[in-house]
């Protein structure tokens, strides 16, 4: 059964005339588009010592924010680009992502990946899968003689728990008349979920939103999300 809020989001139109409404889709990367958490895998594989575990524990306990945690973890890694690119050969995408992208594009929507991962990694993985034209926003990363140097261009001082405050891409002053659909799975997706019109959630994000009695649509795969979009949009054309 389709969620009525989601149905209204996509077919009501700006003046309630029944035409498809303009919408924007923002989607998480790790464990949403990818099968498994890519960044966690990189940290575990290339950590020079166990300091990343101490930072992870401090973040989980709320003693440090995500930016401080990620900055310390990435600076503790040692890897060449050749080693990293070979590692990314084992990354697989949710098979439903291509279908979701196609449906959103066909219906005039706009999709942007928003991630706490890093641009160097995400760009490579997308290009490797023939998806290099998909726009994304992520933390920044540079390599310097085997050291990884992170940057955080989308941080928000008013949102200290976020390394990349994903809602900044669609919340005021970047909000327009288009409605916002958010798709995610984890802790970094809570903040943007609270500012979106409709949320598809799984894993710990779903648990959080349900406990907080915040409306969301559960999903297990992006194929399910694509079918929800397609079904609702097809209804609007009957």
Secondary structure, DSSP 8 states (H G I E B T S, - for coil): ---HHHHHHHHS-TTSSSS---EEEEE--TTTTBSS-HHHHHHHHHBSSTHHHHHHHHHHTTSS-HHHHHHHHHHTBB--HHHHHHHHTT--B-THHHHHHHHHHHTT-EEEEEEEEEHHHHHHHHHHTT-TTS-EEEEEEEEETTEEEEE-TT--TT-TT-SS-GGGGTSTTS--SSEEEEEE-SGGGHHHHTTSSEEEE-HHHHHHHHHTT---EE-SSHHHHHHHHHHHHHHTT-
